[in-house]
């Protein structure tokens, strides 16, 4: 896969001002999410969430999933730390649906244990919400999952991001964001990091390929493209990345029907 696509100056999806946050924001895979030390590409173009970041980045939260893994015939507890995005139509007063990657829930077997979605984790506006699985793609070939929050989030607190009505346009830049756990810009998952103006290098109905930078922990995070009016549209879900400039995502088109049923509460 070619990585020769050059990134234009950061613009479009990175130039909308962030609402003032109440409190200070602290500064079955894989080649997919290799440690930062394995990255050999050019300079890291990601940014950290800050007062100058797009306001809608607040809808991307941390996802903590308690799981069980079997090693040498014995089960052990395992906590998966991923990212997820609060989604919903722009005209709804509240939202209770989040989208993440299927592999983030792969080890979730004990339904009595709580999945936690955390918005603004390092702010005085931090909010932890419990979530339960709603629907998923069933495997890495369709690496997406929907979860229902037990308590809705008012739009006045954090605005949900609408779904892209089609496929992301490969001729336009995208923004890729998640809680990458690299020791560099990601601060070991301590803050949201995002590649503000990267490119789709190849796009199919079931998978998108990009030159964006993402590390372990960003799985389930958001791929955003701005609409005609500058509005953010969730275009995909981060599935895998090499910690350099080779990251892949599942287009929203793959799970749009299931997401719309969930939003409308259609059985």
Secondary structure, DSSP 8 states (H G I E B T S, - for coil): ---------S-GGG-S-----SS-------STT--GGG--SS---EEE--TTS-GGGGGEEEEEEEEEEEETTEEEEEEEEEEEEEE--TT-SEEEEEEE-GGGSTT---TTS-EEEEESTTSTT-EEEEEEEEEE-SBTTB--EEEEEEEEEETTTS--BEE-SS---TTS-EEEEE----SSTTGGGTS-EEEEEE-EEEE-SS-EEE-----TT-TT-EEEEE-TTS-EEEEEEEEEE-SSS-EEEEEHHHHHHHHHHHHHT--
